[in-house]
């Protein structure tokens, strides 16, 4: 009898344990589904916020371009041809990037100067269907997508010291506050310069203002720019992988010393590269 009672008790304990395990499993699955929904919502909120930031960045960039055009005319009127030429070289550099990335600056400026409400203007901006993948969001995607977003710091880790950040700064030769569309790495001359993501080289040439420079087009509407290079190792049309050596840092063009000028652009619009410096080599 005692043996029967013991077996009955053990059987009940087993049933209770299985029931508890099943309940625990259901609760874990429910918690995981909730977590996935919250993560997806955070991702969507982040993308929406990023889109709004990019709209403002484009307006800022178009204002910058207009200011440079006005500054050139100012120097022409003041009969300072050397400064007017320097500003024109900067404008030519911007135009070459825009052309390579199929971004029509003048058409965008026409849109923003139309007498329409601000909301209507914003609707016109970023009106193509290319998906923009923010840097942090890339980590939520698969490895293939992440490899196509410019997240690798373009110089060796030991040399990756930013000496001039993104934003308005005092121009060394024009002696005016002018927007800096990238960041400068004080890596000296001859440092290896890496492709910050897999992509296609859309331009590799010389500019009087930015010296030897390279533009690589990546995924998600992103591109990267590398300027003042001492040497260029690739050519237009080449396909590069993340981490490939594409050139060496230098001081070509109008430069106050050896460094790498680096930009990240989304649909032709400069964004702060610091937000994309996720990996180092």
C-alpha positions as CSV (number, residue, x, y, z in Angstrom):
1,X,0.0,0.0,0.0
2,X,2.8,2.4,1.0
3,X,4.5,1.6,-2.3
4,X,1.4,2.4,-4.2
5,X,0.9,5.7,-2.4
6,X,4.6,6.6,-3.1
7,X,4.2,5.8,-6.8
8,X,1.0,7.9,-6.9
9,X,2.7,10.8,-5.3
10,X,5.7,10.6,-7.6
11,X,3.4,10.5,-10.6
12,X,1.6,13.6,-9.4
13,X,4.9,15.4,-8.8
14,X,5.9,14.5,-12.4
15,X,2.6,15.8,-13.8
16,X,3.0,19.1,-11.8
17,X,6.6,19.5,-12.9
18,X,5.7,18.9,-16.5
19,X,2.8,21.4,-16.2
20,X,5.1,24.0,-14.6
21,X,7.7,23.5,-17.4
22,X,5.1,23.9,-20.0
23,X,3.8,27.0,-18.4
24,X,7.3,28.4,-18.0
25,X,7.9,27.6,-21.7
26,X,4.8,29.5,-22.7
27,X,5.7,32.5,-20.6
28,X,9.2,32.5,-22.0
29,X,7.9,32.4,-25.6
30,X,5.4,35.2,-24.8
31,X,8.2,37.3,-23.2
32,X,10.4,36.7,-26.3
33,X,7.6,37.7,-28.7
34,X,7.1,40.9,-26.6
35,X,10.8,41.6,-26.7
36,X,10.9,41.1,-30.5
37,X,7.9,43.5,-31.0
38,X,9.6,46.1,-28.7
39,X,12.9,45.8,-30.6
40,X,11.1,46.1,-34.0
41,X,9.2,49.2,-32.7
42,X,12.5,50.7,-31.4
43,X,14.1,50.0,-34.8
44,X,11.2,51.7,-36.7
45,X,11.2,54.7,-34.4
46,X,15.0,55.0,-34.9
47,X,14.6,54.9,-38.7
48,X,11.8,57.5,-38.6
49,X,13.9,59.8,-36.4
50,X,16.8,59.3,-38.7
51,X,14.7,60.2,-41.7
52,X,13.7,63.5,-40.0
53,X,17.3,64.2,-39.2
54,X,18.3,63.6,-42.8
55,X,15.7,66.0,-44.1
56,X,17.2,68.7,-41.9
57,X,20.7,67.8,-42.9
58,X,19.8,68.2,-46.6
59,X,18.4,71.6,-45.9
60,X,21.6,72.5,-44.1
61,X,23.7,71.2,-46.9
62,X,21.8,73.2,-49.6
63,X,22.2,76.3,-47.4
64,X,25.9,75.6,-47.2
65,X,26.1,75.2,-51.0
66,X,24.3,78.5,-51.5
67,X,26.6,80.2,-49.0
68,X,29.6,79.0,-50.9
69,X,28.2,80.3,-54.2
70,X,27.5,83.7,-52.4
71,X,31.0,83.7,-50.9
72,X,32.6,83.2,-54.3
73,X,30.6,86.1,-55.7
74,X,31.6,88.2,-52.7
75,X,35.3,87.6,-53.4
76,X,34.8,88.4,-57.1
77,X,33.2,91.7,-56.2
78,X,36.0,92.5,-53.8
79,X,38.5,91.6,-56.5
80,X,40.1,88.8,-54.5
81,X,40.5,86.3,-57.3
82,X,42.7,83.9,-55.3
83,X,40.1,83.4,-52.6
84,X,37.3,83.3,-55.3
85,X,39.2,80.5,-57.0
86,X,39.6,78.6,-53.8
87,X,35.9,78.7,-53.1
88,X,35.2,77.7,-56.7
89,X,37.4,74.6,-56.2
90,X,35.4,73.7,-53.1
91,X,32.2,74.1,-55.2
92,X,33.7,72.0,-58.0
93,X,34.5,69.3,-55.4
94,X,30.9,69.2,-54.2
95,X,29.7,69.1,-57.8
96,X,31.9,66.2,-58.7
97,X,30.6,64.2,-55.7
98,X,27.0,65.1,-56.6
99,X,27.5,64.1,-60.2
100,X,29.1,60.8,-59.2
101,X,26.3,60.0,-56.8
102,X,23.6,61.3,-59.2
103,X,22.5,64.0,-56.7
104,X,21.2,67.1,-58.4
105,X,22.1,70.0,-56.1
106,X,20.7,72.8,-58.3
107,X,17.4,71.0,-58.7
108,X,17.2,70.5,-54.9
109,X,17.9,74.2,-54.4
110,X,15.1,75.1,-56.8
111,X,12.7,72.9,-54.7
112,X,13.7,74.6,-51.4
113,X,13.3,78.1,-52.9
114,X,9.8,77.6,-54.1
115,X,7.2,79.6,-52.1
116,X,5.7,76.6,-50.4
117,X,5.1,75.6,-46.8
118,X,8.0,74.0,-45.0
119,X,6.1,70.7,-44.7
120,X,5.6,70.6,-48.5
121,X,9.3,71.3,-49.0
122,X,10.2,68.4,-46.7
123,X,8.0,66.1,-48.7
124,X,10.0,66.8,-51.8
125,X,13.3,65.9,-50.1
126,X,14.5,62.3,-50.2
127,X,11.6,61.4,-52.6
128,X,13.3,58.4,-54.2
129,X,12.7,54.9,-52.9
130,X,16.2,53.9,-51.8
131,X,16.0,52.6,-48.2
132,X,18.2,54.3,-45.7
133,X,19.8,52.0,-43.1
134,X,21.1,53.8,-40.1
135,X,24.5,52.7,-38.7
136,X,23.1,51.2,-35.5
137,X,20.3,49.6,-37.3
138,X,22.7,47.8,-39.6
139,X,23.7,45.6,-36.6
140,X,20.1,44.3,-36.5
141,X,20.4,43.2,-40.2
142,X,22.3,40.2,-41.5
143,X,26.0,40.2,-42.1
144,X,25.6,40.8,-45.8
145,X,23.8,44.1,-45.3
146,X,26.1,45.2,-42.5
147,X,29.1,44.8,-44.7
148,X,27.5,47.3,-47.1
149,X,27.2,50.1,-44.6
150,X,30.3,52.2,-44.0
151,X,31.0,51.2,-40.3
152,X,34.7,50.5,-40.5
153,X,37.1,53.3,-39.3
154,X,39.1,54.1,-42.5
155,X,42.5,54.2,-40.8
156,X,44.3,51.8,-38.4
157,X,43.0,51.9,-34.9
158,X,46.2,53.3,-33.4
159,X,46.0,56.3,-35.8
160,X,42.2,56.9,-35.6
161,X,42.4,60.2,-33.7
162,X,39.9,62.8,-35.0
163,X,41.7,66.2,-35.1
164,X,38.8,68.1,-36.8
165,X,35.2,67.1,-36.3
166,X,32.1,67.4,-38.5
167,X,30.4,70.8,-38.4
168,X,31.2,74.5,-38.8
169,X,34.9,75.4,-38.2
170,X,37.2,78.3,-38.9
171,X,38.7,77.9,-42.3
172,X,42.5,78.2,-42.2
173,X,43.0,80.1,-45.4
174,X,39.6,81.8,-46.1
175,X,39.5,82.9,-42.4
176,X,35.8,82.4,-42.2
177,X,33.5,79.9,-40.4
178,X,32.7,77.3,-43.0
179,X,31.0,73.9,-42.6
180,X,33.3,70.9,-42.5
181,X,31.4,68.0,-44.3
182,X,33.5,65.3,-42.8
183,X,36.1,64.5,-40.1
184,X,39.9,64.7,-40.2
185,X,42.1,61.9,-38.9
186,X,45.5,63.1,-37.8
187,X,47.1,59.9,-39.0
188,X,50.2,61.5,-40.7
189,X,51.5,60.6,-44.1
190,X,51.5,57.1,-45.6
191,X,48.9,55.6,-43.3
192,X,46.8,52.8,-44.8
193,X,43.4,53.9,-45.8
194,X,40.7,51.3,-45.8
195,X,37.3,51.0,-47.6
196,X,34.8,51.5,-44.8
197,X,32.4,49.0,-46.4
198,X,31.9,46.9,-49.5
199,X,31.0,48.9,-52.5
200,X,31.8,50.3,-56.0
201,X,34.3,53.0,-56.7
202,X,32.4,55.8,-58.5
203,X,35.3,58.3,-58.6
204,X,39.0,58.4,-58.0
205,X,40.7,61.6,-59.2
206,X,42.5,64.8,-58.2
207,X,40.9,68.0,-56.9
208,X,42.8,71.3,-56.4
209,X,41.0,71.7,-53.0
210,X,40.9,68.1,-51.7
211,X,43.8,66.6,-53.6
212,X,43.7,62.9,-54.5
213,X,40.2,61.6,-53.4
214,X,38.0,58.6,-53.8
215,X,34.3,58.1,-53.6
216,X,32.8,54.7,-52.9
217,X,29.1,53.9,-53.3
218,X,27.7,51.4,-50.7
219,X,24.3,50.0,-49.9
220,X,21.3,51.7,-48.4
221,X,22.0,55.0,-50.2
222,X,25.3,55.5,-48.4
223,X,28.7,56.5,-49.8
224,X,32.1,57.4,-48.4
225,X,34.7,59.9,-49.4
226,X,38.5,59.8,-48.7
227,X,40.5,63.0,-49.5
228,X,44.0,64.5,-49.4
229,X,45.5,61.0,-50.2
230,X,49.1,60.7,-51.0
231,X,48.5,57.7,-53.3
232,X,45.4,56.1,-54.8
233,X,45.4,52.3,-55.2
234,X,42.1,51.7,-57.0
235,X,40.3,53.0,-60.0
236,X,36.8,54.1,-60.9
237,X,34.6,51.0,-61.5
238,X,36.5,48.8,-59.1
239,X,34.5,46.7,-56.5
240,X,36.1,46.8,-53.1
241,X,35.5,44.9,-49.9
242,X,35.4,46.3,-46.4
243,X,38.9,46.7,-45.1
244,X,40.6,46.7,-48.6
245,X,43.5,49.2,-48.8
246,X,42.4,51.9,-51.3
247,X,45.2,54.4,-50.8
248,X,47.5,56.1,-48.3
249,X,47.0,59.3,-46.4
250,X,48.8,62.4,-47.4
251,X,48.6,66.2,-47.8
252,X,47.6,66.7,-51.4
253,X,45.4,69.6,-52.5
254,X,44.9,72.5,-50.1
255,X,46.0,70.9,-46.9
256,X,47.8,72.3,-43.8
257,X,49.4,68.9,-43.0
258,X,49.2,65.2,-43.7
259,X,45.9,63.7,-42.6
260,X,42.8,61.9,-44.0
261,X,39.6,63.8,-44.7
262,X,36.8,61.3,-44.5
263,X,33.1,61.7,-45.2
264,X,29.9,59.6,-45.1
265,X,27.0,60.7,-47.2
266,X,23.5,59.5,-47.6
267,X,22.0,60.1,-51.0
268,X,24.7,62.7,-51.5
269,X,24.1,64.5,-48.2
270,X,27.0,64.7,-45.7
271,X,26.2,63.2,-42.3
272,X,28.4,63.0,-39.2
273,X,30.9,60.2,-39.9
274,X,31.5,59.8,-36.1
275,X,28.1,58.1,-35.9
276,X,29.3,55.4,-38.3
277,X,32.7,54.6,-36.7
278,X,31.6,51.3,-35.2
279,X,34.5,49.0,-36.2
280,X,38.3,49.4,-36.2
281,X,41.1,47.5,-37.8
